[in-house]
C-alpha cells in the first residue's frame, strides 16, 4: 500500500515526505501533533496520520502496509519514540533507517548541563532573568528555583491546553509567552533585550530546531547559553544522504538545482532578498572560503572550491544535494566566475544577481558610474594607465596590497600625478576604508588586497579613434622615423585589434611603436632597437604618450626577439640585413603572424620578395606609396615629394 513509512515529527521528516511524494513514491507520514499534521498536505502519494502510536500499534501498522522501508526522522529528544520504532521494525522484519539532524554549533562561552535538573541546579547559583525555550513538558520542574516567578520567562506553544497547564504551575502575564516558531535570531535577540535576560536555556535541537538562532542571539546580547545536552549519541544519515539512498533503492534520478549567486560585497547586509531566500533553502553552499562563509547558515554543508571544473565534477557526483548555491563575489555579471561555471554546468542553472563593487563603491563616494570605464586588474593584464589617460573616470578592481602604489607611481611617471584616486578597501565589512588622495601622495601606500580604485582625471584626453598622430607631436632626434602618411597605411595594413601582441623591429624614434600601443591598448608592443640614441628617444616618446604597454627591447633582431612572447602582428621598419632570419623567427613563434615590411631601397624589396617566396605566404600584397607635402614659397604652395616606400604585407607563412 505504502512503500515508505516516515515518522516525521521534524522539519527533516516533512522534507523527506514531500520529496518522496514528488517522486511518486507512496509514503505514509506519522506525526505526533496537530501542528505536525498541518505541516504536510495530503495527496495521491502522501497520507498523513497524527495519531500517537505505541510499539504494538506500530508493529500492527507495518504488518498491514508491508512497507519496504521505515524512516525515523523524529525529534532528537524523542528517545522513547525512537526506541519503540526500532523494536517494532525488528519484530516486524522491516528495514529501519535513522535520519538525524545536524548538531548545532555553540561557542565555548556556553554552559553545558546533562539534563533539566542539572540546569536548575546551575541556575540556582546565578542572578538575572532567564529566557526558557525548552517548551512546556518539563516547565513545572523549574518552579524549584526560589524566585522563578520573577526571573523566568517561559516561551511555549500557544495551544490553550498548554497555556492553561503553564498557568497552573505559576507562570502568567509577561512571564508566559505563547508563540509558534520558527524563531529568527533577531526575534530571539529582541526577547532577550525586552526582558533583560542574562541566561537562555535551550536544548540542542539542531539546525532545523532553531538552535543556532538561539545561540547567536544569546551571544549577541551578552546572555549565557545554558545548553541541555543530547540524550542519545545516535548514528544515522543526513537528509541529503537519505535522499541519495532512496534514489538508489527506488530507482529514480536525482537532479540538483544549481543557483549562481552574486553575494554582494561580502557583508550579509549586501545580500539581496532573493539571495537570502536561495541560501536559506540550499542543501549545499559552494564557493571560495570568504564568499561561502559570508552567506552560509550555521552548520550548512559547504564545499570550499572555486575551480569551475572541480565544482562541476562535484555536483555531478553528489546528486543528493537538491538545491545548491554557488557563492560568487559581487555581481555574477561583473568580472565574475559565473561565465566559466555556466560553460561547465550548462543552461539549466538559475542566476541571481548581486550588488557589484562598482555600484556599491561609486555610491559611497558620490560619483555616477554610467560614464566611467570599468576594468579589472585582479589576476589579469590591464593597461590602466591608457584608460586613465583617455577617460575622466576609471573604476578598477585591484588584487594586491601594493596595487594602489604601483598605479600611483606609473601615473606620476607619465605626468599624471595630479589624478585623484578614490580608494576602497574591505567594502561593506567592519574594517571598510574609503578615502581620496592625489596619485603623487600614494606612491608608497600599502593597503589591503581586497580593494578597488576610481581614478578621476580632469585633464583626460580622448584617445584618437584611428591612428594619425602628426610627425611633429613626437620627440625627434637623429634617429629615423616612419613618416605620418607611410605610418598610417602601414598600420592600416597590420589590422590591429585591442589585444594584439606586436613587434616593432627597428623601432627608431618609436612613432610606429607608440601608435601600435595606443591602438592595441589592452595588448603589448615590443619595440626592438639596437641604437642607444634611438632607444632613448623611444623611452621619451613612450613617456609623453603614456604608452605603458610599450616595452623597449635594446638589441639587434632577431637575437633580441628570442625570449619575447609569441606575436600576432609585426612591423619591420629596419632589419640590418637580417630580414630572412627575422621573418623565420616570427613564423616559428606564430605561423599565423601578420607582417608588414617597409622597404626604401630596391635591394630590400628584392630581399623581401625572396623571403615571401621562400616561406610561401598564403596572403601577400605589395603597395608602392609616393607622398608629397606642400611647401610655402611666397604666396605659392610647392609640392615636395617624399621618398617612395614599398609597403609589403604577408601572412600565413609555413615557417622553416
N, C-alpha and C positions, 0 to 999 in steps of 0.2 A: 504493500500500500504506500508506504513512505520509505525511501531509500536511506534517509538520514534522520535521526532524532537529535536535535540540538537543545541542550539545557542552556538557555540563553538569558541569564539574568544580568548580563553586562552589555556594554556598547559593542565589545568584540563579538559577543554572541549574536546580537542583532545584525551586525555587519555580515557575518557568515551566513545567516539565514537569508538575507536579501541576495547575497552572492549566489547561493545555491538555486534560489527561485529564478533568478535572472538566467541561469544556465539550464533551466528547465529540469532541475533535479528535485523530485518531490521531497519536501522537508517538513518535519513536524517539530514545532518550536514549543518548548516548555518554559514558561516564565512563572515567577512566583508572586508577582504583584500586579495590581491594576495598572500602575504606571508602565510596567513591562509590556502588558498586552497592548497598550496604546502606542508603544514604540514600533510595533510591527503591523503591517497591513496584510490581511489575508488575501490570497489569490489562488489561481489554479494550481500552483505548485507549492503553496505555503499555507499550513494550518497552524493556528496559534492556540495554546491552552494555558490558562492562568491558574490552573488547579495545582496546589501543592501535593506532591506525591511522596508516599512512603516508599521504602525499599521494595516492599511486596508489590505495591501498585506499579512501580517501575518495571519489575520483572513481568508482571501481567501485560503491561503496555508493550514491552519488547516482544513478548510471545504473540500478541495479536497482530503486530505490524511487521514482524520479521525484517527489521531494518538491516542494512548492510554495515552500518556504522553508527556509533554513538559519539557525539562530540560534547564534552563537558567544558562549557565556557561560562561557568558560574563565577560569582564574585570571589575574589581571593580570600575572603574571610568566611566563606560558606564551607568550612571544613567538614561539617557533618553531612551536608548535601553531597559533597564530592565523594566521601566515603560510601554513602548509600549508592551512588551511581556506579562506582567501581564494583561493589559487591553484586549489584543487580546484573551488571554486564557479565561478570564471571559466572554467575548462576545460570544466566540465560544463554551463555556461549556467544555473546555478541562482541564485536571488536570495539574497543574503547580508546579514545584519544583525548588528552587534556590540552585545552587551549589556554595559554597563560597571558596575562597582561605583562607588559614590560614594567619592571620595577622602576619607581621614580628615583630621582636623584636629589639628595639633600645635602646641605652644607655641613661642614664639620662643627658649626656652632649649635647644631640641633641637639636636643636631649632625646635619648632612646630609652624606652621602657618596654618591659616584656608584655605587660597586659594592662587592663584598666585599673586594677588595684594598685599596680606599681605607679601608674600615672598619678593617681590620687595621693599616694604617699609622697611623691615628689612635690606635688603642688601644695601640700600642707606646709612645706618649708619655704614657700615663696610669698611674695606680696605683689599685688597688682591684679588687674582684671584679666579674665580668661575667656577667649572665644572657643567654644566647644563645637567641633564639626564632625563628631563621630556618630551622630544620629540619636534616636530615642531609645534604642534597645537596652542600653546599659546606663541610661541617664540617671536612673534612681540611685545608682552607686555613688554618684558624685555629691549626693547630699551629705556624704560623710565629711566633706570639707566644712569646717566650723562656720565659715562666712560665705557659703555658696550662694545665698540669696542676694548678696551684694556683688560678689566677684564674677560669678559665672553668667555667660551669655550663650545660651544653647540654640544652635541652628538645627532645625528638624524639618521633616516633611510636613506640608500644610494640610494633611488629612485630618478631618475632625476628630477621629478616634485617637490619633497621635497627639493632637493638641490637648485633648481632654486628659489623657494619661499624664502628660508632662505637667499640666496644672495641678494634678493630684499630688505630684512629687514636690510641689512648692515653687515651680517656675511659672512666672506670669509677667505681664506687662512687657517692658522693653527687654527683659531678660529671657524672653521666649520668642524666637524668630522663626516663623513658619514660612519656608521657601522651598522651591524645587529647583535643583541645579539644571544644567552645569553652571558653575560659578567661575567667572574670569578672574585673573589676577587682580585687575582693577577693582572689581566688586569686593573681593576678599579684603583688599587693602582699605577700601572705603569703610568697611565694617570695623576693621581693627582700629582705624582712626576715630570713627564715630563713637565707639565705646571705650576708647583709650585702653585697649588691651595690650598687656605686656607678654601674654602667652597665647599660643594657638595649639590646641590639642587635635591631633588627626591620626588616622591610620594610614599606612602606606597602601593606598588603593590603586596605585599605578597611574599610568598616563591617562587612560580614559576615565578614571575616577576623580580627576581634577586634583590629584595630589600635588603635582608640581606647581600648579597655580596657587595653592595654599602656601607652600614653602616660599615661593618667590615673593608673595605678598608679605609674609611674616618678616623675611629678611629685609624687604624694602622699608617696612615700618619700624624696624628695630625690635620686633617681637621675637620671642624664643619659640621655635617649633618644638612641641613635645610629641614625639612620634611613637606610636604603639606598633611594635614590630610585627611582621607577618607571622601568623600561627603555624604555617606549613612551609617547608622548603621543598617545593614541588618540581617535578620535571615535566616538561610538556613542550608544545610548539607555539610559535608566534602566529598571528593571523596570516601574514604572508606565507609562512611555511605550511600552514594548514591549507591555504588555497592551492598551493602547488601540489600538495598531497592529494587533494580532492580532484584536481585536474587529471592526475595520473590514474587515480582509481576509477573515475567515471568517463575518462576518455574524451574530455573536451579541451579545447585550446585556450590558453591564456594569452591575452594581448595587453600590453601596457599602454596606457595613455600618457604620452610624454608632453610636458609643458616646458618650453624655453622661457624663462622668467627674467626680465630685467629688474634687478632688485633696487635700483636707485644707487645712492652714494655709498650705502653700507649700513648706516644707522637705520633701525627699524622704522623710524618715523618717515623715511622717504620711500617706503614700500607702498605701492598703490593698493586700493581696496581689493581689486581683482587679484593682485599678487598675494595679499594676505589670505584670501579665500583658497587660492591654489595651494599655498604652503600648508594651511590648516588641514586640508583634505588629503595631502600627499602621504603615500606609504614610504617614500624614499626621497631624500634630498641628495642631489649630486652637484659637485662644484669644487672649485679651489677652496681651501680651508677658510680663508677670510670671507668669501661670499656665502658658503654653505652655513657657517656658524652665525652669520649675521641674520639669517632668516629662520633657521630650523627651530622647531619646537623642542622643548626639553625631551630628551630620550627618543627623538625621532630618528629612525635609521638614516645613516649618512654614508656616502661614498665620497671621499676626498679625491677628486680627479678632474683634470682639465683637458686631457688629451682626447680629442674627438673620437679617434679610432677606438681607444680603450673604453670610453663611455658607451659607444655603440655596441661593442662586444659584450660588455657587462649587462646592458639592458636585454640584449638578445638571449643571454644565458640565464637571466633571472626574471622570467615572466610572472613570477608570483607577486611582484610589485605592480599592482594595478594602476596606481597613479604616481607618476614620477615627475619631480620638478628639478630641472637643471638650472641652478642659480648662476646668473651672469651679471657682471658689474655694469652699473649704469643702465643704459637702454640697449635692447637687443639689436638695434639698427645702427648704432654709433660705435664704430671700431670694436665690434664685439665678436666673440667666438661663435655666434649663432649661425653664421654663414656656413662654416665648416660642419657644424653639427647637423644642419639641415641637409647637407650633401650626404652625410652618413646615415641619418635617420629617415630620410625620405620626406614625403609631403604630409603624411598623416601625423602631424605634430602641431600642437597649439602653441602660439607665440603670444606672450603678454608683454607689452612694452613697459618700460620703466622711465624714471626721471634721469635723463642723461646728465653727465658732468657739465656740459656746456650750458644747458638750461638752468641748472642749479647755480653754477658759478656766476654766470652773466647776470642773473637776477640779484645775486648777493652784492655785486659790485655796481649795479645800477646801469648796465650797458645793454643795448639791444644786441642780438646775435644774428639777426636775419641778413645783415650786411657784412658779417665777419667771415674770414676764411677759416675753415675748420680742418685741422690736421692732427695727426698723432705721431709723436717721436718715440713712443713707447715700444721698444722691441722692433723698430723698423727704421729704414732710411727716410729722412725727411729734410728737405732743404728749407729750413725755417727762415734763414736769412733772406732768401729770394722772396719768400712770401711776405715778410715784414717790409722789405724794400718797396714792394709794389702795392701793398694793401694797408689801409689805415688801421684795421682791426684784424688780428690773427689770434685765434684760440688754438692752443696746442696741449695735448696730453703729454706729460713728460714721464720718465720712468726711472730716473736715477737721482741720488741725493745732490749731485753737483750739476744737474741738468740746467738749473737756472743760471748758475755761474758760467757754465760753458757758453750758453746762449748770450749772456751779457758780454762776455769777453769778445765774442765774434762781432756783436753789434758795435762795440767800441772800436774794434779794429777796422770795420768797414764804415766808420764815420757816423754811426747811428747811436752814439752813447746817450743821446737825449730821449730816446724812445722810452715811454713809460711801460713798465712791466707790472701787471697785476698778477700776483702770485697767490695760489690757493693750495693748501695742504690739508690732508686728512678731512676732506669735505664731509660735513654732517656729523662727524664724531665730536666727542667732548673736547679733544685737543685740536679742533679745527683752527687753522691760521689763515687769515686773508690780509694782504697788505699790498701797497703800491709804492714803487720806487723807480727812479731812472735806471737804465741799464748800467750806466757808469758807476752806480752805487752798489751794484750787486755782483761785481766780478769775482769776489772771494766768498760769496754766500754759499753755505751748505745747509740744505733743508731736508725735507722728507721725500723719499722716493715716490710716495703716493701723492703726486702733485699735478697741478695744471697751471697754465700761464696764459694771460691775454696780453699781447703786445699792442700798444696803441701808438701809432706813428703818424703824427700830424703832418709830417713832411713826406709822406708816401708819394712815390712817383709811379703812376700807372705804367705797367710794362707794355712794350710795343706788341701789337697783335701779330706783326710779322717782323722778319729781320729787315735791317736797313739803317744801321747806325752810321751817321756821317763819318768820313775819314778823320775830320778834324776833331772829333769827340775823343779819339784815342790819344794816349800819350805816346809820342813817337820819338825815335832816335835815328840811328843809322841802320837799324835792322830793317830788313824788307817787310813790307806789309801788303797783303792782298787787298786790292782796291775795292771800293764800295760796290761798283757795278759787277765786277767779277765775283765778289763775295756773295752778292745777292743771288746770282744764277747758280753758283756752286752749292749754296745752302739749299736752294730750291731743289736741286738735283739729288741732294742727300735724303730729302723727305724724312726729316727727324720727327720723332714722337716725344712726348713729355718725359718718358722714362728711358730714353736712348742712352747707351753706353758708347761714347765717342772717343776716337783718337784724332788728334791734330798733329800730323807728322811734319816737322819743320815749321813750328808754330810762329816763328818770328816775333813780331810785337804782340801777337795774340788776338788780332781782330776777328779771325775766324773762331778761335777758341772761345772768346767772350760771347760771340753771338750764338755759338753752339750751346754754351752753358745757359744762356738766357732762354733759349728755345726748349732745351731739354732740362727744364728746371727741376724735375724730380729724378733725373738721371745723373750721370757723371761724365765729365770731359777730362781726358788726359792729354795735356799739351807736351809733346816731346820736342825739346830744343837743345842743341849741343853748344850754342854760343852763350857765354856768360852775360854779355851785354843784352842780348835778346831775352834771356831768361829773367833778367832784372826788369825789363820793360813789361814782360808778361805779368810779373808779380804786381807792378804798379797798376796795370790795367785791370787785373783781377780785383784789386782793392777798390779802384774807382767805381767799377760797375757792380760791386758786391757779389761777385760770381763765386760764391762759397763752394759750389760743386765743381769747380775747376781745380785740377791737381797738376802742378807743374813738374815734369819729369826732365831732369837735366841729364843729357846724354845723347848719343847718336843711335838712330834707328838702323837696324832692327834690334840691336842688343838691348837698348833701354826699354824695349817693349816686352821682353821675355816674361816678366813677372806680373804684368798687368792683367786685369780681368778680361774676359772674352768680350770683344767689341760687337756692337750691332751696326755701327757706322764708322767710316774712317775717311778723313780728308788728308790728302798728301799734297802739300804745297812745296816741299823740298825733300829730296831723297839722297843727296850727296852721292849719287851713282849707285845706290843700293835698292833701286826700285823693285827689282825682281825678288830680292830677299825679303823686303818689307811686305810685299803682296803675299809671298809664300807663307810668312808667319801669320799674317792676318787670316788667311784661309785655314791654316792649321788650327787657329783658335776658334774660328767660326766660319764654316763653309758658306753660310748664308749672309756674310757681312756685305754691306753695300759700301762701295768705294767710289770716291770722286777724286780724280787726279787733275792738277793744274800743270800745264806744260807751256813754257815760253819758247824754248828752242826746238827746232825740228829734230835734233838729236834725241831730246827727251820724248818727243812724240813717237819717234821710231822705236825707242826702248819700250814705251808704254804699249804700243801695238804688238810688239813681240811678246810681252807679258800677257796681254789679253789672249793671244793665240795659244800660248803655251798652257795656260790654265783653263782654257776652254770655258769661258764665262757664258752663262745662258743668256744674259741680258747685257748688251753693250750699246753705248751711244757716244758719239763724238760731236761736240759743239765748238765751232770756232767763233769767238766773240771779239769783235772790234768795237771799242767805245771811243767816243770823243767828247771832250768837255769844252765849253765855251770859255774864251778869254777876252776880257775887255781891252780893246785897242782904241782909245779915244772914245768916239761915240759908236764904234762898231763892235760886234762880237765875232771873234775868230774862233773856229772850232779847232781844237788841238787834239790830235789823235793819241790815244794810249797804245801801248804795245799790244798787238793781238795775242789772245790767250786761247789755248785749246783746253776745253773742259771735257774730260773723259769720264764717263760713268760706267761702272760694271758691277754685276752681282751674279751670284750663283756659280762661282768657280768650283773646280774639282780638287784643288789643292795638289800637294805633291803625291 
